[in-house]
Amino acid sequence: MKNAKWTLGLVIALLFLASCEQGPTQIRLTSSERIRIDTLTKQRVDTLIPVLDSLCEAQYDSLVQEALDSIINLRRSEERKIRERLKQQQQQ
């Protein structure tokens, strides 16, 4: 699970780094260049989809358990706060 999280984090970090620019660019593409870039991008994304899907599938049980644990902890914390508030109101 740690390797999958690390891999997913690396992919996300690379996407963020690739999107950073120093300033506006002066590149003008022709329509055929744009079509070619779109085609290449779609091909690359299409190759990533099965990998990302397999990561999600492999981690599904642990992700659900992690989310469930988080929700339970949150609800317990909220319940504690409510009980403390009620206890303080009863003491007054």
C-alpha positions as CSV (number, residue, x, y, z in Angstrom):
1,M,0.0,0.0,0.0
2,K,2.9,2.4,0.8
3,N,4.4,1.8,-2.7
4,A,1.0,2.5,-4.4
5,K,0.5,5.7,-2.4
6,W,4.1,6.8,-3.1
7,T,3.6,6.0,-6.9
8,L,0.3,7.9,-7.0
9,G,1.9,10.8,-5.1
10,L,4.8,10.9,-7.5
11,V,2.4,11.0,-10.5
12,I,0.4,13.8,-8.9
13,A,3.6,15.7,-8.1
14,L,4.9,15.4,-11.6
15,L,1.6,16.6,-13.0
16,F,1.7,19.7,-10.7
17,L,5.4,20.4,-11.6
18,A,4.6,20.0,-15.3
19,S,1.8,22.5,-15.1
20,C,4.0,25.3,-13.6
21,E,5.2,27.9,-16.0
22,Q,7.5,30.9,-15.5
23,G,5.3,33.2,-17.6
24,P,3.2,33.3,-20.7
25,T,4.6,31.4,-23.7
26,Q,4.6,32.7,-27.2
27,I,4.1,29.3,-28.9
28,R,1.6,29.3,-31.7
29,L,0.5,25.8,-32.9
30,T,-1.1,25.0,-36.2
31,S,-4.3,23.0,-36.1
32,S,-2.5,19.9,-37.3
33,E,0.1,20.3,-34.5
34,R,-2.7,20.6,-32.0
35,I,-4.4,17.5,-33.4
36,R,-1.2,15.6,-33.2
37,I,-0.6,16.7,-29.6
38,D,-4.1,15.8,-28.6
39,T,-3.7,12.3,-30.2
40,L,-0.4,11.7,-28.4
41,T,-1.8,12.9,-25.1
42,K,-4.9,10.7,-25.4
43,Q,-2.7,7.7,-26.2
44,R,-0.6,8.4,-23.1
45,V,-3.6,8.9,-20.8
46,D,-5.2,5.7,-22.2
47,T,-2.1,3.8,-21.2
48,L,-2.3,5.2,-17.7
49,I,-6.0,4.4,-17.1
50,P,-5.5,0.7,-16.7
51,V,-2.6,1.2,-14.3
52,L,-4.5,3.7,-12.1
53,D,-7.6,1.4,-12.2
54,S,-5.5,-1.6,-11.1
55,L,-4.0,0.6,-8.2
56,C,-7.5,1.5,-7.1
57,E,-8.7,-2.1,-7.4
58,A,-5.7,-3.4,-5.4
59,Q,-6.1,-0.8,-2.7
60,Y,-9.9,-0.8,-2.5
61,D,-10.3,-2.8,0.6
62,S,-7.7,-0.9,2.6
63,L,-9.0,2.5,1.3
64,V,-12.6,1.6,2.4
65,Q,-11.3,0.4,5.8
66,E,-9.2,3.6,6.2
67,A,-12.2,5.8,5.3
68,L,-14.5,3.9,7.7
69,D,-12.0,4.2,10.5
70,S,-11.7,7.9,9.9
71,I,-15.5,8.3,9.9
72,I,-15.8,6.3,13.1
73,N,-13.1,8.4,14.8
74,L,-14.8,11.6,13.7
75,R,-18.2,10.5,15.0
76,R,-16.6,9.3,18.3
77,S,-14.9,12.7,18.7
78,E,-18.2,14.5,18.0
79,E,-20.0,12.3,20.5
80,R,-17.4,13.0,23.2
81,K,-17.8,16.8,22.6
82,I,-21.6,16.5,22.9
83,R,-21.4,14.4,26.1
84,E,-19.0,16.9,27.6
85,R,-21.2,19.8,26.7
86,L,-24.3,18.1,28.2
87,K,-22.3,17.2,31.3
88,Q,-21.3,20.9,31.7
89,Q,-24.9,22.0,31.2
90,Q,-26.1,19.6,33.8
91,Q,-23.6,20.9,36.3
92,Q,-24.8,24.5,35.9
